Amino acid sequence: MTGRKRERRGRTSTVIVLVVVVGALVAAWSVFPDGTEELPYSGRADASDPELVARGSAVYAESCASCHGVSLEGQPNWRERKADGTLPAPPHDETGHTWHHSDAQLFEMTKWGTEALAGGDYKSDMRGFADELDDADIWAVLAYIKSQWPADIQAAQARR
């Protein structure tokens, strides 16, 4: 093979690689053009979807309210560690810190439990619900929780 053919073949390979890389970037941008993070499981916690919120309300009442409160108020003294080192269940209303987390983080905490995500020696009574709730139920619960927040809190959480 002559030097010119080798040079042309090299340029062709470079062009192909660039086309593939640019194509992948365009495809990724088209999926998440607004800059939102890619969530680990399909679904969204859409607080504006009445059917999803209604489903989430029912699942919340059955699976979450016993710890986090019927009105999302959490347990008393939720910022103070108990004797065993765990924290009481925090409120999920606007007075708590739930809205400080992204949808992806909230989903992961609900599915796998806080200890699994925090790692180390972090202690929590928040177990994962992977064996009890399917992904759609988790998204529905999160949609319900978010639907109870004032608009400014929803907007602040959406920016995370």
C-alpha positions as CSV (number, residue, x, y, z in Angstrom):
1,M,0.0,0.0,0.0
2,T,1.3,3.4,-0.9
3,G,1.7,6.3,1.5
4,R,-1.2,8.2,0.0
5,K,-3.6,5.2,0.3
6,R,-2.5,4.7,3.9
7,E,-3.0,8.4,4.7
8,R,-6.5,8.4,3.0
9,R,-7.5,5.2,5.0
10,G,-6.3,6.9,8.2
11,R,-8.4,10.0,7.5
12,T,-11.4,7.9,6.6
13,S,-11.1,6.0,10.0
14,T,-10.8,9.3,11.8
15,V,-13.9,10.6,10.1
16,I,-15.9,7.5,10.9
17,V,-14.9,7.7,14.6
18,L,-15.9,11.4,14.7
19,V,-19.3,10.6,13.1
20,V,-20.0,7.9,15.6
21,V,-19.0,10.1,18.6
22,V,-21.0,13.1,17.3
23,G,-24.0,10.8,16.6
24,A,-23.9,9.4,20.1
25,L,-23.7,12.9,21.6
26,V,-26.6,14.1,19.5
27,A,-28.7,11.0,20.5
28,A,-27.9,11.6,24.2
29,W,-28.9,15.3,23.9
30,S,-32.1,14.5,22.1
31,V,-33.1,12.2,25.0
32,F,-32.4,14.7,27.7
33,P,-32.3,18.1,25.9
34,D,-33.3,20.1,29.0
35,G,-30.2,19.0,31.0
36,T,-32.1,16.7,33.3
37,E,-30.2,13.8,34.8
38,E,-30.7,10.3,33.4
39,L,-32.7,8.3,35.9
40,P,-31.5,4.8,36.7
41,Y,-34.9,3.2,36.0
42,S,-37.6,4.3,33.6
43,G,-40.2,6.6,35.0
44,R,-40.7,10.0,36.3
45,A,-42.1,11.5,39.5
46,D,-44.6,13.7,37.7
47,A,-46.5,15.6,40.3
48,S,-48.8,17.1,37.6
49,D,-50.1,13.7,36.6
50,P,-53.4,13.2,38.5
51,E,-53.5,9.4,37.9
52,L,-49.9,8.9,39.0
53,V,-50.5,11.1,42.1
54,A,-53.7,9.1,43.1
55,R,-51.8,5.8,42.7
56,G,-48.9,7.3,44.8
57,S,-51.3,8.4,47.5
58,A,-52.7,4.9,47.9
59,V,-49.2,3.3,47.9
60,Y,-47.9,6.0,50.3
61,A,-50.8,5.3,52.8
62,E,-50.1,1.6,52.7
63,S,-46.3,1.6,52.7
64,C,-44.9,4.9,54.0
65,A,-47.4,6.7,56.2
66,S,-46.7,4.5,59.3
67,C,-43.2,6.0,59.5
68,H,-43.4,9.3,57.6
69,G,-46.9,10.3,58.8
70,V,-50.3,10.4,57.2
71,S,-49.7,14.1,56.3
72,L,-46.0,13.6,55.4
73,E,-45.1,15.2,58.8
74,G,-42.4,12.7,59.8
75,Q,-41.6,11.5,63.3
76,P,-41.0,13.9,66.2
77,N,-37.5,15.1,66.8
78,W,-36.5,13.7,63.4
79,R,-33.2,15.6,63.5
80,E,-32.0,13.9,66.7
81,R,-30.4,10.5,66.7
82,K,-32.1,7.8,68.7
83,A,-30.2,5.6,71.2
84,D,-29.4,3.1,68.5
85,G,-27.8,5.8,66.3
86,T,-30.6,6.0,63.7
87,L,-32.6,9.1,62.9
88,P,-36.4,9.2,63.1
89,A,-38.2,9.3,59.8
90,P,-38.1,12.8,58.4
91,P,-41.1,14.7,57.1
92,H,-41.7,14.6,53.4
93,D,-43.6,17.9,53.4
94,E,-41.8,21.2,52.7
95,T,-40.4,21.3,56.3
96,G,-38.2,18.4,55.7
97,H,-35.2,17.8,53.5
98,T,-36.8,15.4,50.9
99,W,-37.0,18.2,48.4
100,H,-33.2,18.8,48.7
101,H,-32.7,15.5,46.8
102,S,-33.1,14.8,43.1
103,D,-35.7,12.4,41.8
104,A,-32.9,9.9,41.0
105,Q,-31.6,10.0,44.6
106,L,-35.1,9.7,46.1
107,F,-35.9,6.8,43.8
108,E,-32.6,5.0,44.8
109,M,-33.2,5.6,48.6
110,T,-36.7,4.3,48.3
111,K,-35.7,1.2,46.3
112,W,-32.6,0.2,48.1
113,G,-32.7,2.0,51.5
114,T,-30.6,4.8,52.8
115,E,-27.9,2.7,54.3
116,A,-27.2,1.0,51.0
117,L,-26.6,4.3,49.4
118,A,-24.8,6.2,52.1
119,G,-22.5,3.2,52.8
120,G,-19.9,3.2,55.6
121,D,-21.3,3.1,59.1
122,Y,-24.3,5.2,58.3
123,K,-27.3,3.9,60.2
124,S,-30.9,4.3,59.1
125,D,-34.3,2.7,59.7
126,M,-35.1,3.5,56.1
127,R,-35.1,0.1,54.5
128,G,-35.4,-0.5,50.8
129,F,-38.7,-1.4,49.2
130,A,-37.3,-3.3,46.1
131,D,-39.0,-6.5,47.2
132,E,-42.3,-4.9,48.0
133,L,-42.9,-2.1,45.5
134,D,-42.2,-2.1,41.7
135,D,-40.5,0.8,40.1
136,A,-43.9,2.3,38.9
137,D,-45.2,2.3,42.5
138,I,-42.0,4.1,43.7
139,W,-42.3,6.7,41.0
140,A,-46.0,7.1,41.9
141,V,-45.2,7.6,45.6
142,L,-42.6,10.2,44.7
143,A,-45.1,12.0,42.5
144,Y,-47.6,12.1,45.3
145,I,-45.1,13.5,47.8
146,K,-44.0,16.2,45.3
147,S,-47.6,17.1,44.6
148,Q,-48.0,18.1,48.2
149,W,-45.2,20.7,48.1
150,P,-45.8,24.4,47.3
151,A,-45.0,25.4,43.8
152,D,-41.7,27.2,44.8
153,I,-40.5,24.0,46.6
154,Q,-41.4,21.9,43.6
155,A,-39.5,24.3,41.3
156,A,-36.4,24.3,43.7
157,Q,-36.4,20.5,43.8
158,A,-36.7,20.2,40.0
159,R,-33.5,22.2,39.6
160,R,-31.5,19.6,41.6
